[in-house]
């Protein structure tokens, strides 16, 4: 067997592995800021959801209050729906 073949194989494998390591580092470095960005966006969505939940609770309380007031109004007595 010619000694150039194993040496060529080692050189090619080294180049490929070096490229894969570089790609892996770049990919990993690229995913960390995205992860931080996604976490920040998730927190913003959670805060907005909490605000919407609070608003919905207040609206439900107002509807309940309006229903109680309407149930006590004199118009219901005039219509004969006691």
C-alpha angles and dihedrals in degrees: 000000000000113000091223093069097064091041091051090048091051092049093049092047090048092051093047093047092047089052092049091050091051092048091048092051092048091047093048092047089049095051097053096064089044089052091051090046091050091049091051091049091048091053090050091051091049091051091049091048090051090051091050090049090052091049091049091051091051091048092051090051091051092049091050090050092049091049091052092049092048091048090056097045121120090236090072089056092049091052091051095241098129 
